[in-house]
Amino acid sequence: MHNLFKEEVAKRGLKGEVRANTAGCLNACTMGPSVVVYPEGVWYTVKTPEDAIEIIERHLTNGEIVKRLQMPED
């Protein structure tokens, strides 16, 4: 998933604006693969490559939170 994020960010010309870092499970291991978008602090569960691309297209490119992929706050 990390490589996909890096490739898609580069493909969209967002390199330098967006950084895809690796991390552990961020204390949300039971939720599956996770992505956090800063500075907003929006947490997502990313189970498929399509989920990752949707986050990149909708959130990173258009500033729209993808509610269906957003982790519950508690």
PDB file of N, CA, C and O in Angstrom:
ATOM      1  N   MET A   1       0.838  -1.182   0.000  1.00  0.00           N
ATOM      2  CA  MET A   1       0.000   0.000   0.000  1.00  0.00           C
ATOM      3  C   MET A   1       0.889   1.255   0.000  1.00  0.00           C
ATOM      4  O   MET A   1       0.585   2.248  -0.661  1.00  0.00           O
ATOM      5  N   HIS A   2       1.976   1.185   0.744  1.00  0.00           N
ATOM      6  CA  HIS A   2       2.880   2.333   0.802  1.00  0.00           C
ATOM      7  C   HIS A   2       3.445   2.659  -0.582  1.00  0.00           C
ATOM      8  O   HIS A   2       3.464   3.818  -0.995  1.00  0.00           O
ATOM      9  N   ASN A   3       3.899   1.634  -1.287  1.00  0.00           N
ATOM     10  CA  ASN A   3       4.437   1.867  -2.633  1.00  0.00           C
ATOM     11  C   ASN A   3       3.381   2.446  -3.565  1.00  0.00           C
ATOM     12  O   ASN A   3       3.676   3.325  -4.375  1.00  0.00           O
ATOM     13  N   LEU A   4       2.158   1.956  -3.453  1.00  0.00           N
ATOM     14  CA  LEU A   4       1.071   2.476  -4.267  1.00  0.00           C
ATOM     15  C   LEU A   4       0.860   3.958  -3.988  1.00  0.00           C
ATOM     16  O   LEU A   4       0.729   4.752  -4.920  1.00  0.00           O
ATOM     17  N   PHE A   5       0.827   4.335  -2.717  1.00  0.00           N
ATOM     18  CA  PHE A   5       0.662   5.746  -2.367  1.00  0.00           C
ATOM     19  C   PHE A   5       1.775   6.585  -2.979  1.00  0.00           C
ATOM     20  O   PHE A   5       1.517   7.628  -3.580  1.00  0.00           O
ATOM     21  N   LYS A   6       3.004   6.128  -2.825  1.00  0.00           N
ATOM     22  CA  LYS A   6       4.138   6.882  -3.372  1.00  0.00           C
ATOM     23  C   LYS A   6       4.026   7.034  -4.889  1.00  0.00           C
ATOM     24  O   LYS A   6       4.235   8.123  -5.424  1.00  0.00           O
ATOM     25  N   GLU A   7       3.698   5.952  -5.573  1.00  0.00           N
ATOM     26  CA  GLU A   7       3.572   5.992  -7.032  1.00  0.00           C
ATOM     27  C   GLU A   7       2.452   6.928  -7.473  1.00  0.00           C
ATOM     28  O   GLU A   7       2.630   7.721  -8.397  1.00  0.00           O
ATOM     29  N   GLU A   8       1.306   6.837  -6.819  1.00  0.00           N
ATOM     30  CA  GLU A   8       0.151   7.655  -7.205  1.00  0.00           C
ATOM     31  C   GLU A   8       0.378   9.129  -6.886  1.00  0.00           C
ATOM     32  O   GLU A   8      -0.041   9.998  -7.650  1.00  0.00           O
ATOM     33  N   VAL A   9       1.034   9.416  -5.772  1.00  0.00           N
ATOM     34  CA  VAL A   9       1.363  10.800  -5.424  1.00  0.00           C
ATOM     35  C   VAL A   9       2.285  11.383  -6.488  1.00  0.00           C
ATOM     36  O   VAL A   9       2.072  12.507  -6.944  1.00  0.00           O
ATOM     37  N   ALA A  10       3.299  10.638  -6.885  1.00  0.00           N
ATOM     38  CA  ALA A  10       4.235  11.103  -7.908  1.00  0.00           C
ATOM     39  C   ALA A  10       3.530  11.281  -9.252  1.00  0.00           C
ATOM     40  O   ALA A  10       3.746  12.271  -9.951  1.00  0.00           O
ATOM     41  N   LYS A  11       2.676  10.300  -9.610  1.00  0.00           N
ATOM     42  CA  LYS A  11       1.974  10.346 -10.890  1.00  0.00           C
ATOM     43  C   LYS A  11       1.095  11.592 -11.008  1.00  0.00           C
ATOM     44  O   LYS A  11       0.912  12.127 -12.101  1.00  0.00           O
ATOM     45  N   ARG A  12       0.554  12.051  -9.877  1.00  0.00           N
ATOM     46  CA  ARG A  12      -0.337  13.206  -9.881  1.00  0.00           C
ATOM     47  C   ARG A  12       0.403  14.536  -9.665  1.00  0.00           C
ATOM     48  O   ARG A  12      -0.228  15.587  -9.553  1.00  0.00           O
ATOM     49  N   GLY A  13       1.741  14.487  -9.608  1.00  0.00           N
ATOM     50  CA  GLY A  13       2.517  15.703  -9.443  1.00  0.00           C
ATOM     51  C   GLY A  13       2.435  16.299  -8.047  1.00  0.00           C
ATOM     52  O   GLY A  13       2.648  17.499  -7.871  1.00  0.00           O
ATOM     53  N   LEU A  14       2.126  15.466  -7.045  1.00  0.00           N
ATOM     54  CA  LEU A  14       1.984  15.951  -5.668  1.00  0.00           C
ATOM     55  C   LEU A  14       3.256  15.787  -4.845  1.00  0.00           C
ATOM     56  O   LEU A  14       3.304  16.188  -3.682  1.00  0.00           O
ATOM     57  N   LYS A  15       4.287  15.196  -5.448  1.00  0.00           N
ATOM     58  CA  LYS A  15       5.545  15.011  -4.723  1.00  0.00           C
ATOM     59  C   LYS A  15       6.077  16.381  -4.338  1.00  0.00           C
ATOM     60  O   LYS A  15       6.102  17.299  -5.157  1.00  0.00           O
ATOM     61  N   GLY A  16       6.499  16.514  -3.100  1.00  0.00           N
ATOM     62  CA  GLY A  16       6.920  17.805  -2.577  1.00  0.00           C
ATOM     63  C   GLY A  16       5.829  18.465  -1.752  1.00  0.00           C
ATOM     64  O   GLY A  16       6.119  19.229  -0.832  1.00  0.00           O
ATOM     65  N   GLU A  17       4.569  18.173  -2.080  1.00  0.00           N
ATOM     66  CA  GLU A  17       3.433  18.651  -1.302  1.00  0.00           C
ATOM     67  C   GLU A  17       2.923  17.572  -0.358  1.00  0.00           C
ATOM     68  O   GLU A  17       2.442  17.862   0.738  1.00  0.00           O
ATOM     69  N   VAL A  18       3.037  16.314  -0.803  1.00  0.00           N
ATOM     70  CA  VAL A  18       2.539  15.166  -0.056  1.00  0.00           C
ATOM     71  C   VAL A  18       3.693  14.209   0.163  1.00  0.00           C
ATOM     72  O   VAL A  18       4.464  13.920  -0.752  1.00  0.00           O
ATOM     73  N   ARG A  19       3.799  13.726   1.380  1.00  0.00           N
ATOM     74  CA  ARG A  19       4.834  12.744   1.697  1.00  0.00           C
ATOM     75  C   ARG A  19       4.179  11.481   2.229  1.00  0.00           C
ATOM     76  O   ARG A  19       3.363  11.538   3.148  1.00  0.00           O
ATOM     77  N   ALA A  20       4.533  10.350   1.656  1.00  0.00           N
ATOM     78  CA  ALA A  20       3.998   9.062   2.088  1.00  0.00           C
ATOM     79  C   ALA A  20       5.060   8.368   2.937  1.00  0.00           C
ATOM     80  O   ALA A  20       6.021   7.810   2.407  1.00  0.00           O
ATOM     81  N   ASN A  21       4.884   8.406   4.241  1.00  0.00           N
ATOM     82  CA  ASN A  21       5.819   7.783   5.182  1.00  0.00           C
ATOM     83  C   ASN A  21       5.310   6.423   5.613  1.00  0.00           C
ATOM     84  O   ASN A  21       4.105   6.170   5.617  1.00  0.00           O
ATOM     85  N   THR A  22       6.227   5.559   5.973  1.00  0.00           N
ATOM     86  CA  THR A  22       5.828   4.281   6.570  1.00  0.00           C
ATOM     87  C   THR A  22       5.798   4.422   8.078  1.00  0.00           C
ATOM     88  O   THR A  22       6.505   5.239   8.668  1.00  0.00           O
ATOM     89  N   ALA A  23       4.964   3.607   8.674  1.00  0.00           N
ATOM     90  CA  ALA A  23       4.865   3.575  10.135  1.00  0.00           C
ATOM     91  C   ALA A  23       4.319   2.206  10.512  1.00  0.00           C
ATOM     92  O   ALA A  23       3.945   1.414   9.647  1.00  0.00           O
ATOM     93  N   GLY A  24       4.277   1.940  11.794  1.00  0.00           N
ATOM     94  CA  GLY A  24       3.634   0.726  12.273  1.00  0.00           C
ATOM     95  C   GLY A  24       2.132   0.876  12.118  1.00  0.00           C
ATOM     96  O   GLY A  24       1.659   1.589  11.233  1.00  0.00           O
ATOM     97  N   CYS A  25       1.402   0.219  12.959  1.00  0.00           N
ATOM     98  CA  CYS A  25      -0.059   0.257  12.839  1.00  0.00           C
ATOM     99  C   CYS A  25      -0.674   1.490  13.500  1.00  0.00           C
ATOM    100  O   CYS A  25      -1.895   1.649  13.490  1.00  0.00           O
ATOM    101  N   LEU A  26       0.153   2.360  14.071  1.00  0.00           N
ATOM    102  CA  LEU A  26      -0.318   3.621  14.654  1.00  0.00           C
ATOM    103  C   LEU A  26      -1.345   3.393  15.765  1.00  0.00           C
ATOM    104  O   LEU A  26      -2.261   4.195  15.954  1.00  0.00           O
ATOM    105  N   ASN A  27      -1.180   2.298  16.489  1.00  0.00           N
ATOM    106  CA  ASN A  27      -2.090   1.909  17.568  1.00  0.00           C
ATOM    107  C   ASN A  27      -3.520   1.665  17.098  1.00  0.00           C
ATOM    108  O   ASN A  27      -4.467   1.761  17.878  1.00  0.00           O
ATOM    109  N   ALA A  28      -3.661   1.347  15.810  1.00  0.00           N
ATOM    110  CA  ALA A  28      -4.981   1.038  15.266  1.00  0.00           C
ATOM    111  C   ALA A  28      -4.909  -0.283  14.498  1.00  0.00           C
ATOM    112  O   ALA A  28      -5.553  -0.441  13.460  1.00  0.00           O
ATOM    113  N   CYS A  29      -4.137  -1.209  15.006  1.00  0.00           N
ATOM    114  CA  CYS A  29      -3.866  -2.471  14.300  1.00  0.00           C
ATOM    115  C   CYS A  29      -5.127  -3.239  13.946  1.00  0.00           C
ATOM    116  O   CYS A  29      -5.196  -3.852  12.881  1.00  0.00           O
ATOM    117  N   THR A  30      -6.111  -3.218  14.807  1.00  0.00           N
ATOM    118  CA  THR A  30      -7.329  -3.991  14.563  1.00  0.00           C
ATOM    119  C   THR A  30      -8.156  -3.429  13.408  1.00  0.00           C
ATOM    120  O   THR A  30      -9.049  -4.108  12.900  1.00  0.00           O
ATOM    121  N   MET A  31      -7.874  -2.215  12.994  1.00  0.00           N
ATOM    122  CA  MET A  31      -8.626  -1.580  11.912  1.00  0.00           C
ATOM    123  C   MET A  31      -8.066  -1.927  10.533  1.00  0.00           C
ATOM    124  O   MET A  31      -8.691  -1.624   9.517  1.00  0.00           O
ATOM    125  N   GLY A  32      -6.901  -2.557  10.493  1.00  0.00           N
ATOM    126  CA  GLY A  32      -6.276  -2.875   9.212  1.00  0.00           C
ATOM    127  C   GLY A  32      -5.299  -1.787   8.812  1.00  0.00           C
ATOM    128  O   GLY A  32      -4.967  -0.922   9.622  1.00  0.00           O
ATOM    129  N   PRO A  33      -4.836  -1.821   7.574  1.00  0.00           N
ATOM    130  CA  PRO A  33      -3.890  -0.793   7.124  1.00  0.00           C
ATOM    131  C   PRO A  33      -4.491   0.600   7.322  1.00  0.00           C
ATOM    132  O   PRO A  33      -5.673   0.823   7.061  1.00  0.00           O
ATOM    133  N   SER A  34      -3.667   1.518   7.781  1.00  0.00           N
ATOM    134  CA  SER A  34      -4.177   2.852   8.071  1.00  0.00           C
ATOM    135  C   SER A  34      -3.339   3.931   7.410  1.00  0.00           C
ATOM    136  O   SER A  34      -2.153   3.757   7.132  1.00  0.00           O
ATOM    137  N   VAL A  35      -4.005   5.053   7.170  1.00  0.00           N
ATOM    138  CA  VAL A  35      -3.383   6.251   6.614  1.00  0.00           C
ATOM    139  C   VAL A  35      -3.889   7.417   7.439  1.00  0.00           C
ATOM    140  O   VAL A  35      -5.074   7.497   7.760  1.00  0.00           O
ATOM    141  N   VAL A  36      -2.981   8.319   7.779  1.00  0.00           N
ATOM    142  CA  VAL A  36      -3.374   9.547   8.460  1.00  0.00           C
ATOM    143  C   VAL A  36      -2.966  10.707   7.565  1.00  0.00           C
ATOM    144  O   VAL A  36      -1.823  10.784   7.114  1.00  0.00           O
ATOM    145  N   VAL A  37      -3.907  11.606   7.313  1.00  0.00           N
ATOM    146  CA  VAL A  37      -3.628  12.776   6.489  1.00  0.00           C
ATOM    147  C   VAL A  37      -3.478  13.978   7.412  1.00  0.00           C
ATOM    148  O   VAL A  37      -4.404  14.350   8.132  1.00  0.00           O
ATOM    149  N   TYR A  38      -2.293  14.574   7.374  1.00  0.00           N
ATOM    150  CA  TYR A  38      -2.018  15.787   8.141  1.00  0.00           C
ATOM    151  C   TYR A  38      -1.904  16.958   7.185  1.00  0.00           C
ATOM    152  O   TYR A  38      -1.501  16.747   6.041  1.00  0.00           O
ATOM    153  N   PRO A  39      -2.228  18.163   7.577  1.00  0.00           N
ATOM    154  CA  PRO A  39      -2.402  18.622   8.946  1.00  0.00           C
ATOM    155  C   PRO A  39      -3.802  18.400   9.519  1.00  0.00           C
ATOM    156  O   PRO A  39      -4.037  18.697  10.691  1.00  0.00           O
ATOM    157  N   GLU A  40      -4.738  17.884   8.714  1.00  0.00           N
ATOM    158  CA  GLU A  40      -6.107  17.714   9.203  1.00  0.00           C
ATOM    159  C   GLU A  40      -6.231  16.663  10.293  1.00  0.00           C
ATOM    160  O   GLU A  40      -7.131  16.744  11.129  1.00  0.00           O
ATOM    161  N   GLY A  41      -5.337  15.672  10.297  1.00  0.00           N
ATOM    162  CA  GLY A  41      -5.417  14.602  11.279  1.00  0.00           C
ATOM    163  C   GLY A  41      -6.553  13.635  11.000  1.00  0.00           C
ATOM    164  O   GLY A  41      -7.145  13.092  11.932  1.00  0.00           O
ATOM    165  N   VAL A  42      -6.865  13.413   9.732  1.00  0.00           N
ATOM    166  CA  VAL A  42      -7.934  12.493   9.351  1.00  0.00           C
ATOM    167  C   VAL A  42      -7.341  11.099   9.209  1.00  0.00           C
ATOM    168  O   VAL A  42      -6.367  10.895   8.484  1.00  0.00           O
ATOM    169  N   TRP A  43      -7.939  10.145   9.910  1.00  0.00           N
ATOM    170  CA  TRP A  43      -7.491   8.752   9.899  1.00  0.00           C
ATOM    171  C   TRP A  43      -8.393   7.933   8.996  1.00  0.00           C
ATOM    172  O   TRP A  43      -9.619   8.037   9.048  1.00  0.00           O
ATOM    173  N   TYR A  44      -7.756   7.111   8.162  1.00  0.00           N
ATOM    174  CA  TYR A  44      -8.490   6.249   7.246  1.00  0.00           C
ATOM    175  C   TYR A  44      -8.070   4.799   7.415  1.00  0.00           C
ATOM    176  O   TYR A  44      -6.930   4.503   7.772  1.00  0.00           O
ATOM    177  N   THR A  45      -9.014   3.900   7.151  1.00  0.00           N
ATOM    178  CA  THR A  45      -8.731   2.477   6.988  1.00  0.00           C
ATOM    179  C   THR A  45      -8.652   2.233   5.485  1.00  0.00           C
ATOM    180  O   THR A  45      -9.569   2.577   4.739  1.00  0.00           O
ATOM    181  N   VAL A  46      -7.542   1.634   5.050  1.00  0.00           N
ATOM    182  CA  VAL A  46      -7.298   1.453   3.613  1.00  0.00           C
ATOM    183  C   VAL A  46      -7.083  -0.033   3.352  1.00  0.00           C
ATOM    184  O   VAL A  46      -5.992  -0.561   3.571  1.00  0.00           O
ATOM    185  N   LYS A  47      -8.117  -0.691   2.889  1.00  0.00           N
ATOM    186  CA  LYS A  47      -8.047  -2.146   2.711  1.00  0.00           C
ATOM    187  C   LYS A  47      -7.724  -2.576   1.285  1.00  0.00           C
ATOM    188  O   LYS A  47      -7.283  -3.704   1.066  1.00  0.00           O
ATOM    189  N   THR A  48      -7.938  -1.696   0.318  1.00  0.00           N
ATOM    190  CA  THR A  48      -7.709  -2.072  -1.075  1.00  0.00           C
ATOM    191  C   THR A  48      -6.947  -0.965  -1.800  1.00  0.00           C
ATOM    192  O   THR A  48      -6.938   0.180  -1.347  1.00  0.00           O
ATOM    193  N   PRO A  49      -6.314  -1.295  -2.910  1.00  0.00           N
ATOM    194  CA  PRO A  49      -5.677  -0.252  -3.710  1.00  0.00           C
ATOM    195  C   PRO A  49      -6.686   0.812  -4.170  1.00  0.00           C
ATOM    196  O   PRO A  49      -6.345   1.990  -4.280  1.00  0.00           O
ATOM    197  N   GLU A  50      -7.902   0.396  -4.432  1.00  0.00           N
ATOM    198  CA  GLU A  50      -8.936   1.356  -4.837  1.00  0.00           C
ATOM    199  C   GLU A  50      -9.236   2.360  -3.732  1.00  0.00           C
ATOM    200  O   GLU A  50      -9.486   3.533  -4.010  1.00  0.00           O
ATOM    201  N   ASP A  51      -9.211   1.901  -2.467  1.00  0.00           N
ATOM    202  CA  ASP A  51      -9.394   2.813  -1.337  1.00  0.00           C
ATOM    203  C   ASP A  51      -8.286   3.853  -1.313  1.00  0.00           C
ATOM    204  O   ASP A  51      -8.546   5.041  -1.123  1.00  0.00           O
ATOM    205  N   ALA A  52      -7.058   3.408  -1.503  1.00  0.00           N
ATOM    206  CA  ALA A  52      -5.911   4.318  -1.488  1.00  0.00           C
ATOM    207  C   ALA A  52      -6.045   5.369  -2.581  1.00  0.00           C
ATOM    208  O   ALA A  52      -5.836   6.557  -2.336  1.00  0.00           O
ATOM    209  N   ILE A  53      -6.389   4.938  -3.767  1.00  0.00           N
ATOM    210  CA  ILE A  53      -6.533   5.875  -4.885  1.00  0.00           C
ATOM    211  C   ILE A  53      -7.665   6.861  -4.633  1.00  0.00           C
ATOM    212  O   ILE A  53      -7.558   8.037  -4.979  1.00  0.00           O
ATOM    213  N   GLU A  54      -8.747   6.382  -4.031  1.00  0.00           N
ATOM    214  CA  GLU A  54      -9.856   7.290  -3.706  1.00  0.00           C
ATOM    215  C   GLU A  54      -9.425   8.359  -2.707  1.00  0.00           C
ATOM    216  O   GLU A  54      -9.800   9.522  -2.854  1.00  0.00           O
ATOM    217  N   ILE A  55      -8.655   7.988  -1.708  1.00  0.00           N
ATOM    218  CA  ILE A  55      -8.161   8.967  -0.736  1.00  0.00           C
ATOM    219  C   ILE A  55      -7.257   9.986  -1.426  1.00  0.00           C
ATOM    220  O   ILE A  55      -7.349  11.185  -1.162  1.00  0.00           O
ATOM    221  N   ILE A  56      -6.399   9.511  -2.294  1.00  0.00           N
ATOM    222  CA  ILE A  56      -5.501  10.424  -3.003  1.00  0.00           C
ATOM    223  C   ILE A  56      -6.294  11.387  -3.877  1.00  0.00           C
ATOM    224  O   ILE A  56      -6.060  12.595  -3.853  1.00  0.00           O
ATOM    225  N   GLU A  57      -7.231  10.849  -4.645  1.00  0.00           N
ATOM    226  CA  GLU A  57      -8.001  11.688  -5.557  1.00  0.00           C
ATOM    227  C   GLU A  57      -8.935  12.651  -4.834  1.00  0.00           C
ATOM    228  O   GLU A  57      -8.997  13.835  -5.166  1.00  0.00           O
ATOM    229  N   ARG A  58      -9.657  12.138  -3.850  1.00  0.00           N
ATOM    230  CA  ARG A  58     -10.665  12.979  -3.203  1.00  0.00           C
ATOM    231  C   ARG A  58     -10.096  13.852  -2.101  1.00  0.00           C
ATOM    232  O   ARG A  58     -10.402  15.043  -2.042  1.00  0.00           O
ATOM    233  N   HIS A  59      -9.267  13.284  -1.220  1.00  0.00           N
ATOM    234  CA  HIS A  59      -8.778  14.067  -0.089  1.00  0.00           C
ATOM    235  C   HIS A  59      -7.535  14.876  -0.452  1.00  0.00           C
ATOM    236  O   HIS A  59      -7.508  16.096  -0.290  1.00  0.00           O
ATOM    237  N   LEU A  60      -6.506  14.185  -0.945  1.00  0.00           N
ATOM    238  CA  LEU A  60      -5.246  14.887  -1.188  1.00  0.00           C
ATOM    239  C   LEU A  60      -5.339  15.862  -2.355  1.00  0.00           C
ATOM    240  O   LEU A  60      -4.711  16.921  -2.329  1.00  0.00           O
ATOM    241  N   THR A  61      -6.105  15.521  -3.361  1.00  0.00           N
ATOM    242  CA  THR A  61      -6.203  16.390  -4.533  1.00  0.00           C
ATOM    243  C   THR A  61      -7.313  17.428  -4.392  1.00  0.00           C
ATOM    244  O   THR A  61      -7.137  18.586  -4.771  1.00  0.00           O
ATOM    245  N   ASN A  62      -8.465  17.008  -3.841  1.00  0.00           N
ATOM    246  CA  ASN A  62      -9.632  17.898  -3.808  1.00  0.00           C
ATOM    247  C   ASN A  62     -10.014  18.393  -2.415  1.00  0.00           C
ATOM    248  O   ASN A  62     -10.938  19.196  -2.286  1.00  0.00           O
ATOM    249  N   GLY A  63      -9.322  17.932  -1.371  1.00  0.00           N
ATOM    250  CA  GLY A  63      -9.605  18.402  -0.023  1.00  0.00           C
ATOM    251  C   GLY A  63     -10.892  17.870   0.586  1.00  0.00           C
ATOM    252  O   GLY A  63     -11.399  18.429   1.558  1.00  0.00           O
ATOM    253  N   GLU A  64     -11.419  16.799   0.024  1.00  0.00           N
ATOM    254  CA  GLU A  64     -12.686  16.224   0.480  1.00  0.00           C
ATOM    255  C   GLU A  64     -12.419  14.990   1.348  1.00  0.00           C
ATOM    256  O   GLU A  64     -11.736  14.062   0.915  1.00  0.00           O
ATOM    257  N   ILE A  65     -12.950  14.980   2.557  1.00  0.00           N
ATOM    258  CA  ILE A  65     -12.800  13.816   3.434  1.00  0.00           C
ATOM    259  C   ILE A  65     -13.646  12.673   2.882  1.00  0.00           C
ATOM    260  O   ILE A  65     -14.802  12.866   2.506  1.00  0.00           O
ATOM    261  N   VAL A  66     -13.055  11.481   2.837  1.00  0.00           N
ATOM    262  CA  VAL A  66     -13.745  10.290   2.323  1.00  0.00           C
ATOM    263  C   VAL A  66     -14.388   9.603   3.522  1.00  0.00           C
ATOM    264  O   VAL A  66     -13.774   8.752   4.165  1.00  0.00           O
ATOM    265  N   LYS A  67     -15.604   9.974   3.809  1.00  0.00           N
ATOM    266  CA  LYS A  67     -16.302   9.520   5.026  1.00  0.00           C
ATOM    267  C   LYS A  67     -16.375   7.997   5.129  1.00  0.00           C
ATOM    268  O   LYS A  67     -16.217   7.452   6.222  1.00  0.00           O
ATOM    269  N   ARG A  68     -16.610   7.304   4.027  1.00  0.00           N
ATOM    270  CA  ARG A  68     -16.796   5.858   4.091  1.00  0.00           C
ATOM    271  C   ARG A  68     -15.523   5.124   4.512  1.00  0.00           C
ATOM    272  O   ARG A  68     -15.601   3.987   4.977  1.00  0.00           O
ATOM    273  N   LEU A  69     -14.359   5.746   4.361  1.00  0.00           N
ATOM    274  CA  LEU A  69     -13.100   5.124   4.733  1.00  0.00           C
ATOM    275  C   LEU A  69     -12.538   5.674   6.047  1.00  0.00           C
ATOM    276  O   LEU A  69     -11.534   5.174   6.553  1.00  0.00           O
ATOM    277  N   GLN A  70     -13.170   6.677   6.582  1.00  0.00           N
ATOM    278  CA  GLN A  70     -12.679   7.325   7.799  1.00  0.00           C
ATOM    279  C   GLN A  70     -12.848   6.387   9.002  1.00  0.00           C
ATOM    280  O   GLN A  70     -13.895   5.764   9.182  1.00  0.00           O
ATOM    281  N   MET A  71     -11.801   6.306   9.812  1.00  0.00           N
ATOM    282  CA  MET A  71     -11.857   5.499  11.042  1.00  0.00           C
ATOM    283  C   MET A  71     -12.755   6.179  12.061  1.00  0.00           C
ATOM    284  O   MET A  71     -12.811   7.407  12.124  1.00  0.00           O
ATOM    285  N   PRO A  72     -13.455   5.388  12.855  1.00  0.00           N
ATOM    286  CA  PRO A  72     -14.213   5.981  13.961  1.00  0.00           C
ATOM    287  C   PRO A  72     -13.247   6.682  14.915  1.00  0.00           C
ATOM    288  O   PRO A  72     -12.114   6.237  15.094  1.00  0.00           O
ATOM    289  N   GLU A  73     -13.688   7.754  15.513  1.00  0.00           N
ATOM    290  CA  GLU A  73     -12.812   8.535  16.378  1.00  0.00           C
ATOM    291  C   GLU A  73     -12.497   7.878  17.697  1.00  0.00           C
ATOM    292  O   GLU A  73     -11.499   8.234  18.323  1.00  0.00           O
ATOM    293  N   ASP A  74     -13.294   6.942  18.146  1.00  0.00           N
ATOM    294  CA  ASP A  74     -13.038   6.332  19.452  1.00  0.00           C
ATOM    295  C   ASP A  74     -12.600   4.953  19.318  1.00  0.00           C
ATOM    296  O   ASP A  74     -12.340   4.288  20.321  1.00  0.00           O
TER     297      ASP A  74
END
